[in-house]
Amino acid sequence: MLTDVLVIGSGIAGMSYAIKLSELNPKLRIVVLSKRNLLESNTKYAQGGIAVVQNFQKDSFDKHIADTLKAGDGLCNKEVVSFVVKEGPDRLEELLNWGTEFDQEGEGFHLGKEGGHTAKRIVHYKDKSGHQIQEALIKKIKSIPQITILENHTLVNLITDHQLEQGSKRRCYGAYVISSKDQRIVKIVAGLTVLSTGGAGAVYNKTTNPDSATGDGIAAAYRAKVTIANLQYVQFHPTALAPDYNGKTFLISEAVRGAGAHLKNSKGERFVFKHDPRGEMASRDIVARAIEIELKEPGEKVYLDCSPIGKEVFELEFPTIYQACKNLEIDPFTEGIPVLPAAHYFCGGIDVDQNSQTSLSHLYAIGECSHTGLHGANRLASNSLLEALVFAHRAAVHSNDYFENNSLDLVEEQIPNWKDTDIIKDQESKVIGRLKSSLQELMSQQVGIFKSNQSLQQAEKELEKVYLATKDIYENKKLTHQICELRNLVNVAYLIIKQSQNCKENRGGFYNIDYENL
């Protein structure tokens, strides 16, 4: 397959990029790959909303910028923070024009407040904002004829070094992807390639991300020798529902605390105030560590007491969360919701410039898989969807400029097809599952919220065994999306461990107990 633009990933970043570019240049052929069906992305699971300044009487760009910088603990790129915050209202207006709806109050939006924010600025749709955004974008993108959508396709490798003349700059030529339906490797040659594959929460055994969040874009970029930065800054969301819900980790939105809920331990103490004067409304890194410390005490549990919100308001503003609690026979108002931290968001990723260009020519990265400098060492709540919209817009404008000055100079036949090997057996599929579980367990135990030099060394040692077993299956059997995902998880786990070993100070989402007294 030959196309002008290949977009790998179908969340808010990938789809808004494709829609914007198609509006700028209707002649371009754009292929959008979705790993599962179009609705199944990290975006779908975003409960909170988008942080965008709206009430300029009580809020301002300067306040939003200051909150972002404080949450990022000194590692944010100030220039990036400034333009992302200031471009937010225009990008939100575009999202509305594409059919997205948000809760209204009076003549404007109903604005929520989350941890780290000093004003109400979260534009949302009850407690399922991501689902609403994803559905609107799906409807919009399906109405655009020049965009081809391929569902159930998993990234295998980027195409980077074929047909290069000696001395020419390395570039990306597209990607090899695997069709999950018929287990066939498809070659897609593209003038420009965009990675919008989301994060890698599945590297841990407790995550708010879907199972498909296996770091495919980050891993493929790493194998293509693209610069990867700051993967040691993994954000754990403080409040995931302690018991699984329908076999999955269920997120309890930060907006619940923003609406007035209190975090308490088994003694009824609002313990977060021991760590930060903002209490429950401190940034996520601080609250997650505070909860983790409580849970290390034998028999201790942490609860989210929702009685200050009131049942009527809670049911209205958080219907999805209320229904989940009801199904598990949990009363948020008398006993509280039992919660614990879960892997949530990667503040680092594929290093990009202000137009989302990576260190590899003709390759962009947008959304959670990218490292823009916005989040620093810890992401401010609800800044992720904002970042995706702003950088998708910038990448689309930059891509359009490229095509206005260049024609598609690739020939599909010049790139070799993938060579399939033997069919993978059921026995090996079970081995893949066990290897994945082993990887998730070692990362959760050794490379979680609290780390040490010893735990990182032990993790690297144990990962080597998983790597060798994965490598043997990958190189000697026919590829399936399961082995591709495991390979990507191994790559990402390795990067987290190595970049954690190289980090010599505690900041934001990174905490090594060996450095706590430095």
C-alpha positions as CSV (number, residue, x, y, z in Angstrom):
1,M,0.0,0.0,0.0
2,L,1.3,3.5,-0.9
3,T,-0.1,6.6,0.8
4,D,0.9,10.3,1.4
5,V,0.5,10.0,5.1
6,L,0.3,7.1,7.5
7,V,-1.1,7.8,11.0
8,I,-0.5,4.9,13.5
9,G,-2.9,5.3,16.3
10,S,-6.5,6.5,16.5
11,G,-7.0,8.4,19.7
12,I,-7.6,12.1,20.0
13,A,-4.0,12.9,18.7
14,G,-4.1,10.7,15.6
15,M,-7.6,11.4,14.5
16,S,-7.5,15.2,15.1
17,Y,-4.3,15.3,13.1
18,A,-5.8,13.4,10.2
19,I,-9.0,15.5,10.3
20,K,-7.0,18.8,10.4
21,L,-4.6,17.8,7.6
22,S,-7.5,16.7,5.4
23,E,-9.1,20.1,5.9
24,L,-5.8,21.9,5.0
25,N,-5.2,19.7,2.0
26,P,-8.2,17.6,0.7
27,K,-6.0,16.1,-2.0
28,L,-3.8,14.1,0.3
29,R,-4.4,10.4,0.8
30,I,-4.3,9.6,4.5
31,V,-4.3,6.1,6.1
32,V,-5.2,5.9,9.8
33,L,-4.4,2.6,11.7
34,S,-6.3,1.6,14.7
35,K,-4.9,-1.2,16.8
36,R,-8.3,-2.4,17.9
37,N,-11.6,-0.9,16.8
38,L,-11.8,2.9,16.5
39,L,-13.5,3.4,19.8
40,E,-10.8,1.5,21.8
41,S,-8.1,3.9,22.6
42,N,-6.5,5.6,25.7
43,T,-8.7,8.7,24.9
44,K,-11.8,6.7,25.5
45,Y,-10.8,6.1,29.1
46,A,-10.1,9.8,29.9
47,Q,-12.8,10.6,32.5
48,G,-11.8,14.1,33.5
49,G,-11.7,16.3,30.4
50,I,-9.6,19.0,28.9
51,A,-7.8,21.8,30.9
52,V,-8.6,25.0,29.0
53,V,-8.9,28.5,30.5
54,Q,-12.5,29.7,30.0
55,N,-13.5,32.0,32.9
56,F,-11.1,34.9,32.5
57,Q,-12.6,36.7,35.4
58,K,-11.5,34.0,37.9
59,D,-8.8,32.3,35.8
60,S,-6.0,33.3,33.3
61,F,-3.4,31.8,31.0
62,D,-0.7,32.9,33.5
63,K,-2.4,30.8,36.3
64,H,-2.7,27.8,34.1
65,I,0.9,28.1,33.0
66,A,2.1,28.5,36.6
67,D,0.1,25.4,37.7
68,T,1.6,23.4,34.9
69,L,5.1,24.5,35.8
70,K,4.6,23.7,39.5
71,A,3.2,20.2,38.8
72,G,6.1,19.5,36.4
73,D,8.5,20.1,39.2
74,G,11.0,22.3,37.4
75,L,11.4,20.1,34.2
76,C,8.8,21.7,31.9
77,N,9.8,23.6,28.8
78,K,8.4,27.0,29.6
79,E,8.0,28.0,26.0
80,V,6.0,24.9,25.2
81,V,3.8,25.3,28.3
82,S,3.1,28.9,27.2
83,F,1.9,28.2,23.7
84,V,0.0,25.0,24.6
85,V,-2.0,26.9,27.2
86,K,-2.6,29.9,25.0
87,E,-3.6,27.9,22.0
88,G,-6.0,25.8,24.0
89,P,-9.2,27.8,23.4
90,D,-8.8,27.7,19.6
91,R,-8.3,23.9,19.6
92,L,-11.3,23.4,21.9
93,E,-13.4,25.5,19.4
94,E,-12.3,23.2,16.6
95,L,-13.2,20.1,18.6
96,L,-16.7,21.6,19.1
97,N,-17.0,22.3,15.4
98,W,-16.2,18.6,14.8
99,G,-19.2,17.6,16.9
100,T,-18.0,17.2,20.4
101,E,-20.3,18.1,23.3
102,F,-19.4,19.2,26.8
103,D,-21.5,19.9,29.9
104,Q,-22.9,23.4,30.0
105,E,-23.6,25.7,32.9
106,G,-25.4,29.0,32.3
107,E,-24.0,30.6,29.1
108,G,-20.8,28.7,29.2
109,F,-19.2,25.3,30.1
110,H,-19.5,23.6,33.5
111,L,-15.9,23.7,34.7
112,G,-14.4,21.1,36.9
113,K,-11.3,21.4,39.2
114,E,-8.6,18.7,39.6
115,G,-5.4,18.3,41.6
116,G,-2.7,20.9,41.0
117,H,-5.2,23.4,39.5
118,T,-5.8,26.7,41.3
119,A,-9.0,27.4,39.4
120,K,-11.9,25.6,37.8
121,R,-10.9,25.0,34.1
122,I,-11.7,21.4,33.2
123,V,-14.1,21.3,30.3
124,H,-15.8,17.9,30.5
125,Y,-18.8,15.7,29.6
126,K,-19.9,14.2,33.0
127,D,-17.3,11.6,33.9
128,K,-16.8,10.1,30.4
129,S,-15.2,13.0,28.5
130,G,-12.8,10.8,26.5
131,H,-15.6,8.6,25.3
132,Q,-17.6,11.6,24.1
133,I,-14.6,13.0,22.3
134,Q,-13.7,9.7,20.7
135,E,-17.2,9.1,19.4
136,A,-17.4,12.6,17.9
137,L,-14.0,12.2,16.2
138,I,-15.0,8.8,14.8
139,K,-18.2,10.2,13.3
140,K,-16.2,13.1,11.8
141,I,-13.3,11.1,10.4
142,K,-15.7,8.6,8.7
143,S,-17.2,11.4,6.8
144,I,-13.9,12.3,5.1
145,P,-13.5,10.3,1.8
146,Q,-9.7,10.7,1.5
147,I,-9.1,9.1,4.9
148,T,-8.8,5.3,4.9
149,I,-9.3,3.6,8.2
150,L,-7.7,0.2,8.9
151,E,-8.9,-1.3,12.2
152,N,-7.2,-4.2,14.1
153,H,-3.7,-3.5,12.8
154,T,-0.7,-3.6,15.1
155,L,2.6,-1.8,14.4
156,V,5.6,-4.2,13.9
157,N,8.4,-2.0,12.7
158,L,9.0,1.4,11.1
159,I,10.6,1.3,7.7
160,T,13.7,3.4,7.9
161,D,16.8,2.4,5.9
162,H,15.8,1.1,2.5
163,Q,17.0,2.6,-0.8
164,L,19.2,5.1,0.9
165,E,21.9,6.8,-1.1
166,Q,25.3,7.0,0.7
167,G,25.5,10.1,2.8
168,S,21.8,10.9,2.6
169,K,19.8,11.6,5.8
170,R,18.0,8.7,7.4
171,R,14.3,8.9,7.1
172,C,11.1,7.0,7.7
173,Y,9.4,5.4,4.8
174,G,6.3,4.1,6.5
175,A,5.8,0.9,8.5
176,Y,5.2,-2.8,8.6
177,V,2.0,-3.7,10.4
178,I,0.2,-6.9,11.3
179,S,-3.4,-7.5,10.5
180,S,-4.9,-9.1,13.6
181,K,-7.7,-10.7,11.7
182,D,-5.7,-12.8,9.2
183,Q,-2.2,-12.6,10.9
184,R,-0.7,-11.1,7.8
185,I,2.1,-8.6,7.6
186,V,1.1,-5.5,5.6
187,K,3.7,-3.1,4.1
188,I,2.5,0.5,4.1
189,V,4.8,3.0,2.3
190,A,4.2,6.6,3.2
191,G,5.6,10.1,2.5
192,L,5.1,11.1,6.1
193,T,4.5,8.8,9.1
194,V,2.9,9.8,12.4
195,L,3.1,7.9,15.6
196,S,0.1,8.5,17.9
197,T,0.1,5.2,19.7
198,G,-0.5,6.3,23.2
199,G,1.3,5.2,26.3
200,A,2.5,1.9,27.8
201,G,0.5,1.4,31.0
202,A,0.3,-2.3,30.3
203,V,4.0,-2.7,31.3
204,Y,2.5,-2.7,34.9
205,N,0.0,-5.1,36.3
206,K,-2.2,-2.4,37.7
207,T,-3.0,0.3,35.1
208,T,-5.9,2.6,34.2
209,N,-4.9,2.1,30.5
210,P,-6.5,-0.5,28.2
211,D,-4.7,-3.8,27.5
212,S,-3.7,-2.4,24.2
213,A,-1.4,0.3,25.7
214,T,1.8,-1.6,25.1
215,G,4.1,1.2,24.0
216,D,4.2,0.2,20.4
217,G,5.2,3.6,19.0
218,I,7.8,4.3,21.7
219,A,9.4,0.8,21.2
220,A,9.3,1.0,17.4
221,A,10.9,4.4,17.5
222,Y,13.6,3.2,19.9
223,R,14.4,0.3,17.5
224,A,14.7,2.8,14.7
225,K,17.3,4.7,16.8
226,V,14.9,7.7,17.4
227,T,15.6,9.7,20.6
228,I,13.5,8.7,23.6
229,A,13.5,10.9,26.7
230,N,12.4,11.0,30.3
231,L,10.6,7.6,30.5
232,Q,11.5,7.4,34.2
233,Y,8.7,9.8,34.8
234,V,5.8,7.5,35.0
235,Q,2.7,9.0,36.5
236,F,0.6,6.8,38.8
237,H,-3.0,8.0,39.2
238,P,-3.7,8.1,42.9
239,T,-7.2,6.8,42.8
240,A,-8.0,3.6,40.9
241,L,-10.8,1.5,42.3
242,A,-9.1,-1.1,44.6
243,P,-11.1,-4.1,43.5
244,D,-11.2,-4.8,39.7
245,Y,-14.4,-4.0,37.9
246,N,-15.3,-6.3,35.1
247,G,-11.8,-7.8,35.3
248,K,-10.2,-4.4,34.7
249,T,-8.6,-1.6,36.7
250,F,-11.3,1.2,37.0
251,L,-10.3,4.8,37.3
252,I,-11.9,7.1,39.9
253,S,-11.5,10.5,38.3
254,E,-9.6,13.3,40.0
255,A,-12.6,15.4,39.4
256,V,-14.3,13.5,42.3
257,R,-11.7,15.0,44.7
258,G,-12.1,18.3,42.9
259,A,-15.8,18.2,43.7
260,G,-15.1,17.8,47.4
261,A,-14.3,14.1,48.2
262,H,-11.8,13.4,50.9
263,L,-9.1,10.8,51.0
264,K,-9.0,8.9,54.4
265,N,-7.2,6.0,55.9
266,S,-8.8,3.3,58.0
267,K,-8.6,5.6,61.1
268,G,-10.6,8.2,59.3
269,E,-7.6,10.6,59.0
270,R,-7.2,12.9,56.0
271,F,-3.6,11.8,55.8
272,V,-2.5,13.6,52.6
273,F,-2.2,16.9,54.6
274,K,0.9,15.3,56.3
275,H,2.6,15.5,53.0
276,D,1.3,18.7,51.4
277,P,-0.8,21.6,52.6
278,R,-3.1,21.2,49.6
279,G,-4.2,17.8,50.8
280,E,-6.2,15.8,48.3
281,M,-5.8,18.6,45.7
282,A,-2.0,18.3,45.6
283,S,-0.4,17.1,42.3
284,R,-0.7,13.4,41.4
285,D,2.8,12.4,42.2
286,I,2.5,13.7,45.8
287,V,-1.0,12.1,46.4
288,A,0.0,8.8,44.9
289,R,3.1,8.5,47.1
290,A,1.1,9.5,50.2
291,I,-1.5,6.7,49.5
292,E,1.3,4.2,48.7
293,I,2.9,5.0,52.1
294,E,-0.4,4.4,53.9
295,L,-1.0,1.1,52.1
296,K,2.4,-0.3,53.1
297,E,1.1,-0.4,56.7
298,P,-0.2,-4.0,57.5
299,G,-3.9,-4.2,56.9
300,E,-4.3,-0.5,55.9
301,K,-6.7,0.6,53.3
302,V,-7.5,4.0,51.8
303,Y,-10.9,5.3,51.0
304,L,-12.4,8.2,49.0
305,D,-15.1,9.6,51.2
306,C,-17.7,11.2,48.8
307,S,-20.2,12.3,51.5
308,P,-19.1,16.0,51.2
309,I,-20.3,16.0,47.5
310,G,-23.8,14.5,48.3
311,K,-25.5,11.7,46.6
312,E,-27.6,13.8,44.2
313,V,-24.7,15.8,42.8
314,F,-22.5,12.7,42.7
315,E,-25.1,10.7,40.6
316,L,-25.5,13.7,38.3
317,E,-21.8,14.5,37.7
318,F,-20.3,11.0,38.0
319,P,-22.9,8.5,36.7
320,T,-20.3,6.0,35.4
321,I,-18.4,5.9,38.7
322,Y,-21.6,5.7,40.7
323,Q,-22.9,2.8,38.6
324,A,-19.6,0.9,39.0
325,C,-19.7,1.4,42.8
326,K,-23.3,0.3,42.9
327,N,-22.6,-2.9,40.9
328,L,-19.8,-3.7,43.4
329,E,-22.1,-2.9,46.3
330,I,-19.9,0.0,47.4
331,D,-21.5,3.0,49.1
332,P,-19.3,6.1,48.3
333,F,-21.1,8.1,51.0
334,T,-21.0,5.9,54.1
335,E,-18.1,3.5,53.7
336,G,-16.2,5.4,50.9
337,I,-14.6,4.1,47.7
338,P,-11.6,1.9,48.3
339,V,-8.7,3.2,46.1
340,L,-5.1,2.6,45.3
341,P,-2.6,4.1,42.8
342,A,-2.3,2.6,39.3
343,A,0.0,3.3,36.4
344,H,-1.6,6.0,34.3
345,Y,0.5,8.2,32.1
346,F,4.0,8.5,30.6
347,C,5.4,12.0,30.9
348,G,8.4,11.0,28.7
349,G,8.4,9.4,25.3
350,I,9.6,10.0,21.7
351,D,11.5,13.3,21.8
352,V,9.9,15.9,19.4
353,D,10.2,19.6,18.5
354,Q,7.5,22.2,18.6
355,N,6.0,20.8,15.4
356,S,6.0,17.2,16.6
357,Q,9.0,16.2,14.4
358,T,11.2,13.4,15.8
359,S,14.9,13.0,15.3
360,L,14.1,10.8,12.3
361,S,13.2,12.6,9.1
362,H,9.6,12.2,7.9
363,L,8.5,10.9,11.2
364,Y,6.2,12.7,13.7
365,A,5.0,11.7,17.1
366,I,2.0,13.2,18.9
367,G,0.0,12.4,22.1
368,E,1.2,10.4,25.0
369,C,3.8,8.5,23.0
370,S,5.7,11.8,22.5
371,H,7.9,13.9,24.8
372,T,7.1,17.6,24.1
373,G,8.4,19.2,27.3
374,L,4.9,20.2,28.5
375,H,4.6,17.8,31.4
376,G,8.1,17.9,32.9
377,A,8.5,15.4,35.7
378,N,4.7,15.1,36.4
379,R,1.7,15.9,34.3
380,L,-0.9,18.4,35.5
381,A,-4.3,16.8,35.4
382,S,-6.3,17.0,32.1
383,N,-3.3,18.6,30.3
384,S,-2.9,15.5,28.2
385,L,-5.9,15.9,25.8
386,L,-5.0,19.6,25.5
387,E,-1.4,18.6,24.5
388,A,-2.7,16.1,21.9
389,L,-4.9,18.7,20.3
390,V,-2.3,21.5,20.2
391,F,0.5,19.3,18.8
392,A,-1.7,17.5,16.4
393,H,-2.7,20.9,14.9
394,R,1.0,22.0,14.7
395,A,2.0,18.7,13.1
396,A,-0.8,18.9,10.6
397,V,0.2,22.5,9.6
398,H,3.8,21.5,9.3
399,S,2.9,18.4,7.3
400,N,0.8,20.5,4.9
401,D,3.8,22.8,4.4
402,Y,5.9,19.9,3.5
403,F,3.5,18.6,0.8
404,E,3.1,22.1,-0.6
405,N,6.8,22.0,-1.4
406,N,7.4,18.3,-2.1
407,S,5.7,15.6,-4.0
408,L,5.5,11.9,-3.0
409,D,8.9,10.5,-4.1
410,L,8.5,6.9,-3.0
411,V,7.8,3.8,-5.1
412,E,6.1,1.0,-3.2
413,E,8.0,-1.8,-5.1
414,Q,11.4,-0.4,-3.9
415,I,10.6,-1.4,-0.3
416,P,10.8,-5.2,0.3
417,N,7.8,-7.2,1.7
418,W,8.0,-8.8,5.1
419,K,9.1,-12.4,5.1
420,D,6.8,-14.6,7.1
421,T,8.1,-17.6,9.0
422,D,6.3,-20.6,10.7
423,I,2.8,-20.4,12.1
424,I,2.9,-19.8,15.9
425,K,1.4,-22.6,18.0
426,D,-1.1,-22.4,20.8
427,Q,1.6,-23.6,23.2
428,E,3.7,-20.6,22.4
429,S,0.7,-18.3,22.8
430,K,0.4,-19.5,26.4
431,V,4.2,-18.9,26.9
432,I,3.7,-15.3,25.6
433,G,0.9,-14.8,28.2
434,R,3.1,-16.0,31.0
435,L,6.1,-13.9,29.9
436,K,3.8,-10.8,29.8
437,S,2.6,-11.5,33.3
438,S,6.1,-12.0,34.6
439,L,7.2,-8.7,33.0
440,Q,4.3,-6.8,34.6
441,E,4.9,-8.3,38.0
442,L,8.7,-7.4,38.0
443,M,8.0,-3.8,36.8
444,S,5.3,-3.3,39.5
445,Q,7.4,-4.8,42.3
446,Q,10.8,-3.3,41.3
447,V,10.1,-0.2,39.2
448,G,6.9,1.2,40.7
449,I,6.2,4.4,42.6
450,F,9.1,3.7,45.0
451,K,12.4,2.4,43.5
452,S,15.9,1.8,44.8
453,N,19.2,1.2,43.1
454,Q,19.0,-2.4,44.1
455,S,15.5,-2.9,42.8
456,L,16.4,-1.4,39.5
457,Q,19.4,-3.7,39.2
458,Q,17.2,-6.7,40.0
459,A,14.6,-5.6,37.5
460,E,17.3,-5.3,34.8
461,K,18.5,-8.8,35.6
462,E,15.1,-10.4,35.6
463,L,14.1,-8.5,32.4
464,E,17.0,-10.1,30.5
465,K,15.4,-13.5,30.9
466,V,12.1,-12.2,29.5
467,Y,13.9,-10.5,26.7
468,L,15.8,-13.6,25.6
469,A,12.6,-15.8,25.6
470,T,10.7,-13.1,23.7
471,K,13.5,-12.7,21.2
472,D,13.5,-16.5,20.5
473,I,9.8,-16.6,19.7
474,Y,9.9,-13.4,17.7
475,E,12.8,-14.5,15.5
476,N,11.8,-18.1,15.0
477,K,8.0,-18.1,14.6
478,K,5.3,-16.3,12.5
479,L,4.5,-13.0,14.0
480,T,1.2,-12.4,15.9
481,H,0.1,-9.2,17.5
482,Q,0.6,-10.8,20.9
483,I,4.4,-11.4,20.4
484,C,4.7,-7.9,18.9
485,E,3.1,-6.4,21.9
486,L,5.3,-8.4,24.3
487,R,8.4,-7.3,22.4
488,N,7.3,-3.7,22.7
489,L,6.7,-4.0,26.4
490,V,10.1,-5.5,26.9
491,N,11.7,-2.6,25.0
492,V,9.8,0.0,27.0
493,A,10.5,-1.7,30.3
494,Y,14.2,-1.7,29.5
495,L,14.1,2.0,28.7
496,I,12.3,2.8,31.9
497,I,14.8,0.8,33.9
498,K,17.9,2.3,32.2
499,Q,16.6,5.9,32.3
500,S,15.7,5.4,36.0
501,Q,19.2,4.2,36.7
502,N,20.6,7.3,35.1
503,C,18.3,9.6,37.1
504,K,20.1,10.8,40.2
505,E,17.5,13.0,41.8
506,N,13.9,12.6,43.0
507,R,11.6,14.9,41.1
508,G,7.9,14.7,40.1
509,G,6.9,11.1,39.4
510,F,10.3,9.6,39.9
511,Y,11.3,8.6,43.4
512,N,14.3,6.5,44.4
513,I,14.5,5.8,48.2
514,D,18.3,5.8,48.0
515,Y,18.2,9.5,47.2
516,E,15.5,10.7,49.7
517,N,18.1,12.2,52.1
518,L,20.2,13.9,49.4
